[in-house]
Amino acid sequence: MSAESGIITIMPMSIDEFCASLLSTEHRHALGIRLTDDEARRVHDDPAASRNWYAYWLASAPPAPIAAPALASPPPAYRPHDPQQAAYPGYSPEQAVYPAAYSGMPADAVEPVKQKNVGLWIVLSVLGALILIAVLVVVAAFATARHWTKVDVPEQPETFHSEEYETGRHDVTMDDVNPCHVDQDWTDCTDLMVATYTAACVGVELTEAADAICTEYSGAIDEMKAQDADGYYVASLGTFGSLHQSAETAMRDVSNEDYEPAVTHEAVCYLGFIGECD
């Protein structure tokens, strides 16, 4: 304040004085600042909020020179202004910490906390929705997954070859060479036929054809034994020849031991196009 030429000029308080005044309920009301003690403390502790309120106070109550007689005692450092000016447009308790935009102050000078919170909630809501959609897609993929067996290498079937083998039975054949000869002793001839029969037909399993030949040969021997007598000789050779034995053989299929099983693995298809799908 200055008092030159009988004129008193009220100088605006500094921002530090303004901030200090906020901590006093009486001083706040004198300045026209309608804040609670808690809100005033928050403004005082927040430099950005303090500057906003200080700018608002300067814009809403600018100092002006007035003519007045000299005073015996110094006037107060500031004067209270009309309380009606505190009710600035758009004021509400929720906006108490940061003053609303006013004439002479840029509209973007302050950003209400409420707007920041709204933007944060929008971002969190979008992220939450995306996460929920992702979870639902994953659950649906596993719930509808199709499991199937995929063949990597086809099966190699077993192959066979034919081979000859002995059945365990024996064939007997008879040629046209008689074991006897003319003028031979009848008994000696009979013994030769018995020896031929024994070598070919006795002690082995015979085939049906061999059994028939051996039976017929054995009957001829029995007949010769019945006709034998002293001094009998072979006058002529009959139709019986010598017997020959051979093992019966047959053909059979034998595995080449080349079977190879198919090589497979369990495949999974999700949502019809993710993973291994047909």
C-alpha positions as CSV (number, residue, x, y, z in Angstrom):
1,M,0.0,0.0,0.0
2,S,1.2,3.5,-0.8
3,A,-0.2,6.9,0.3
4,E,1.1,9.6,-2.0
5,S,-0.8,12.8,-2.7
6,G,-3.6,11.7,-0.4
7,I,-4.4,8.7,-2.6
8,I,-4.4,5.2,-1.1
9,T,-3.6,2.3,-3.5
10,I,-4.2,-1.2,-2.5
11,M,-1.5,-3.4,-4.0
12,P,-2.3,-7.1,-4.7
13,M,-0.8,-9.6,-2.4
14,S,1.9,-11.9,-3.6
15,I,1.2,-15.6,-4.3
16,D,3.1,-16.6,-1.2
17,E,0.8,-14.3,0.9
18,F,-2.2,-15.6,-0.9
19,C,-1.2,-19.2,-0.1
20,A,-0.5,-18.4,3.5
21,S,-4.0,-16.8,3.7
22,L,-5.6,-20.0,2.5
23,L,-4.8,-21.7,5.8
24,S,-6.9,-19.2,7.8
25,T,-10.7,-19.6,7.5
26,E,-11.1,-15.9,8.3
27,H,-8.7,-14.8,5.7
28,R,-10.2,-17.1,3.1
29,H,-13.6,-15.7,3.6
30,A,-12.2,-12.2,3.4
31,L,-10.7,-13.0,0.1
32,G,-14.0,-14.5,-1.1
33,I,-12.5,-18.0,-1.4
34,R,-15.2,-20.5,-0.3
35,L,-13.1,-23.6,0.5
36,T,-13.2,-26.0,3.4
37,D,-10.2,-26.3,5.6
38,D,-9.3,-29.7,4.0
39,E,-9.8,-28.3,0.4
40,A,-7.7,-25.2,1.4
41,R,-4.9,-27.4,2.7
42,R,-4.9,-29.4,-0.6
43,V,-4.7,-26.2,-2.7
44,H,-1.9,-24.9,-0.4
45,D,0.1,-28.1,-0.8
46,D,-0.4,-28.3,-4.6
47,P,1.6,-25.5,-6.4
48,A,-0.4,-25.9,-9.6
49,A,-3.7,-25.5,-7.8
50,S,-2.3,-22.6,-5.8
51,R,-1.3,-20.7,-8.9
52,N,-4.8,-21.4,-10.5
53,W,-6.7,-20.1,-7.5
54,Y,-4.3,-17.1,-7.2
55,A,-4.9,-16.2,-10.9
56,Y,-8.6,-16.7,-10.4
57,W,-8.6,-14.4,-7.3
58,L,-6.7,-11.7,-9.2
59,A,-9.0,-11.9,-12.2
60,S,-12.2,-11.8,-10.1
61,A,-11.1,-8.9,-7.7
62,P,-8.5,-6.6,-9.4
63,P,-7.2,-3.8,-7.2
64,A,-8.2,-0.2,-8.0
65,P,-7.1,3.2,-6.6
66,I,-9.5,5.1,-4.4
67,A,-9.4,8.6,-2.9
68,A,-9.4,8.7,0.8
69,P,-8.1,10.8,3.6
70,A,-4.9,9.8,5.2
71,L,-5.3,7.3,8.0
72,A,-3.8,7.5,11.4
73,S,-3.0,3.8,11.3
74,P,-1.9,1.6,8.4
75,P,-4.7,-0.1,6.5
76,P,-4.8,-3.9,6.1
77,A,-2.6,-5.4,3.5
78,Y,-5.7,-6.4,1.4
79,R,-9.3,-5.6,1.4
80,P,-12.2,-8.1,1.3
81,H,-14.2,-8.0,-1.9
82,D,-17.9,-8.7,-2.5
83,P,-18.7,-12.3,-1.3
84,Q,-21.1,-12.5,-4.3
85,Q,-18.1,-12.7,-6.5
86,A,-17.1,-16.0,-4.9
87,A,-20.0,-17.7,-6.6
88,Y,-18.3,-17.9,-10.0
89,P,-20.0,-19.7,-12.9
90,G,-19.9,-23.5,-12.8
91,Y,-18.6,-23.6,-9.1
92,S,-19.5,-26.8,-7.2
93,P,-17.9,-28.6,-4.2
94,E,-16.5,-31.3,-6.5
95,Q,-14.5,-28.5,-8.3
96,A,-13.3,-26.8,-5.1
97,V,-9.6,-27.6,-5.4
98,Y,-9.3,-26.3,-9.0
99,P,-11.3,-23.2,-10.0
100,A,-13.4,-23.3,-13.1
101,A,-12.3,-21.4,-16.3
102,Y,-13.0,-17.7,-16.1
103,S,-12.7,-14.6,-18.3
104,G,-9.1,-13.6,-18.9
105,M,-7.7,-17.2,-18.1
106,P,-7.2,-19.8,-20.8
107,A,-9.7,-22.6,-20.8
108,D,-7.0,-25.2,-20.9
109,A,-5.1,-23.7,-18.0
110,V,-6.5,-26.3,-15.6
111,E,-7.7,-29.8,-16.0
112,P,-10.2,-31.0,-13.4
113,V,-9.3,-34.1,-11.5
114,K,-12.7,-35.5,-12.4
115,Q,-11.9,-35.4,-16.1
116,K,-8.7,-37.2,-15.5
117,N,-10.5,-39.9,-13.6
118,V,-13.1,-40.3,-16.4
119,G,-10.4,-40.7,-19.0
120,L,-8.6,-43.3,-16.8
121,W,-11.8,-45.2,-16.2
122,I,-12.5,-45.3,-20.0
123,V,-9.0,-46.7,-20.7
124,L,-9.4,-49.3,-17.9
125,S,-12.9,-50.3,-19.2
126,V,-11.6,-50.8,-22.7
127,L,-8.7,-52.9,-21.4
128,G,-11.0,-54.9,-19.2
129,A,-13.3,-55.6,-22.2
130,L,-10.4,-56.7,-24.4
131,I,-9.1,-59.0,-21.6
132,L,-12.6,-60.5,-21.1
133,I,-13.0,-61.1,-24.9
134,A,-9.6,-62.8,-25.0
135,V,-10.5,-65.1,-22.1
136,L,-13.8,-66.0,-23.6
137,V,-12.1,-66.8,-26.9
138,V,-9.5,-69.0,-25.2
139,V,-12.2,-70.9,-23.2
140,A,-14.3,-71.4,-26.4
141,A,-11.2,-72.7,-28.2
142,F,-10.4,-75.3,-25.6
143,A,-14.1,-76.3,-25.2
144,T,-14.6,-76.9,-28.9
145,A,-11.1,-78.3,-29.7
146,R,-11.1,-81.3,-32.0
147,H,-8.6,-84.1,-31.3
148,W,-7.7,-86.5,-34.1
149,T,-4.9,-88.9,-35.1
150,K,-2.7,-87.6,-37.9
151,V,-0.7,-90.2,-40.0
152,D,2.8,-89.0,-40.5
153,V,4.1,-92.2,-42.3
154,P,1.6,-94.7,-43.7
155,E,1.6,-98.3,-42.6
156,Q,3.9,-100.7,-44.5
157,P,2.0,-104.0,-45.1
158,E,3.7,-107.3,-44.6
159,T,4.8,-109.1,-47.8
160,F,5.4,-112.8,-48.3
161,H,7.3,-115.2,-50.6
162,S,6.7,-118.9,-51.4
163,E,9.0,-121.6,-50.4
164,E,9.1,-125.4,-50.6
165,Y,9.1,-127.4,-47.4
166,E,8.9,-131.1,-46.3
167,T,5.6,-132.1,-44.9
168,G,7.0,-135.0,-42.8
169,R,5.3,-137.7,-44.9
170,H,6.9,-139.8,-47.6
171,D,6.1,-140.8,-51.2
172,V,6.9,-144.3,-52.6
173,T,7.3,-145.0,-56.2
174,M,8.0,-148.2,-58.1
175,D,10.1,-148.5,-61.2
176,D,10.0,-151.4,-63.7
177,V,13.3,-153.0,-62.7
178,N,12.5,-156.1,-60.8
179,P,15.0,-156.8,-57.9
180,C,15.1,-160.5,-59.0
181,H,16.4,-162.3,-62.1
182,V,15.5,-165.4,-64.0
183,D,16.7,-168.8,-62.6
184,Q,17.2,-167.2,-59.2
185,D,16.3,-169.2,-56.1
186,W,12.7,-168.4,-55.3
187,T,13.5,-167.8,-51.6
188,D,16.3,-165.4,-52.5
189,C,14.0,-163.5,-54.8
190,T,11.4,-163.2,-52.1
191,D,14.0,-161.9,-49.6
192,L,15.1,-159.2,-52.1
193,M,11.5,-158.0,-52.4
194,V,11.1,-158.0,-48.6
195,A,14.3,-155.9,-48.3
196,T,13.0,-153.5,-51.0
197,Y,9.6,-153.2,-49.2
198,T,11.2,-152.6,-45.8
199,A,13.5,-149.9,-47.0
200,A,10.7,-147.9,-48.7
201,C,7.6,-148.5,-46.7
202,V,8.5,-149.3,-43.1
203,G,9.1,-146.8,-40.2
204,V,7.8,-143.7,-41.9
205,E,4.5,-141.9,-42.4
206,L,3.3,-142.5,-45.9
207,T,1.2,-140.5,-48.2
208,E,-2.1,-142.0,-49.4
209,A,-0.6,-143.0,-52.8
210,A,2.6,-144.4,-51.2
211,D,0.4,-146.5,-48.7
212,A,-1.5,-148.0,-51.7
213,I,1.7,-149.0,-53.5
214,C,3.3,-150.5,-50.4
215,T,0.1,-152.4,-49.5
216,E,0.1,-153.9,-53.0
217,Y,3.8,-154.8,-52.8
218,S,3.3,-156.4,-49.4
219,G,0.5,-158.6,-50.8
220,A,2.8,-159.8,-53.7
221,I,5.5,-160.8,-51.1
222,D,2.9,-162.7,-49.1
223,E,1.8,-164.5,-52.2
224,M,5.5,-165.5,-53.1
225,K,6.0,-166.8,-49.6
226,A,3.0,-169.0,-50.0
227,Q,4.3,-170.5,-53.2
228,D,7.8,-171.1,-52.0
229,A,9.1,-174.7,-51.9
230,D,12.5,-176.5,-52.1
231,G,14.0,-176.4,-55.5
232,Y,11.8,-173.6,-56.8
233,Y,13.5,-171.1,-59.2
234,V,12.3,-167.9,-60.8
235,A,11.2,-168.8,-64.3
236,S,10.1,-165.3,-65.4
237,L,9.9,-161.8,-63.9
238,G,6.6,-160.3,-63.0
239,T,5.3,-156.7,-63.2
240,F,6.7,-155.6,-59.8
241,G,9.9,-153.5,-59.9
242,S,12.0,-151.9,-57.2
243,L,10.6,-149.4,-54.6
244,H,12.0,-145.9,-54.0
245,Q,11.2,-143.6,-51.1
246,S,11.2,-139.7,-51.1
247,A,10.1,-137.0,-48.7
248,E,6.8,-135.3,-49.6
249,T,7.1,-131.5,-50.2
250,A,4.7,-128.7,-50.5
251,M,4.6,-124.9,-51.0
252,R,3.8,-122.3,-48.4
253,D,3.9,-118.5,-48.0
254,V,6.6,-117.2,-45.7
255,S,6.7,-113.6,-44.3
256,N,9.5,-111.3,-45.4
257,E,9.4,-109.7,-41.9
258,D,9.0,-106.3,-43.4
259,Y,5.8,-105.0,-41.7
260,E,6.1,-101.4,-40.4
261,P,3.3,-99.8,-38.3
262,A,2.1,-96.4,-39.2
263,V,3.7,-93.4,-37.6
264,T,1.1,-91.1,-36.1
265,H,0.6,-88.4,-33.5
266,E,-2.4,-86.8,-31.8
267,A,-3.3,-83.5,-33.5
268,V,-5.5,-80.7,-32.1
269,C,-7.6,-78.2,-34.1
270,Y,-8.9,-75.1,-32.3
271,L,-11.8,-73.1,-33.7
272,G,-11.6,-74.9,-37.0
273,F,-8.4,-73.1,-38.2
274,I,-5.8,-72.9,-35.4
275,G,-3.5,-75.8,-34.9
276,E,-3.5,-78.9,-37.1
277,C,-6.8,-78.9,-38.9
278,D,-7.9,-81.0,-41.9
